[in-house]
Amino acid sequence: MKAKVSNYKGGPHTQYADRMILLPEGVTNKEAAEKLVGKTAVWTTPSGNKINGKVTKVHGRNGQVLVKFEKGLPGQSLGTEAEIL
């Protein structure tokens, strides 16, 4: 399932580069997003390297999910596609 990298997880004074908010295609509510918790997410760099992560929880009510990656994603990842397996 394809997903769009939406934003970093963060607050007013902090930003977590290894935790990203993803918006999966075709998922529009919280109940559908809960089924993705525990699945693996993969983001591919422009050079072809893969960064793996895991869906940890639902973010909000519109189907977004929070993913914890092995290492931080660069700012260029915002707006690009990731894959939820």
Beta strands, then each sheet from edge to edge (+ up, - down):
strand 1: 2-10
strand 2: 15-24
strand 3: 40-44
strand 4: 50-59
strand 5: 64-69
strand 6: 81-84
sheet 1: 1+ 2- 5+ 4- 3+ 6- 1+
end
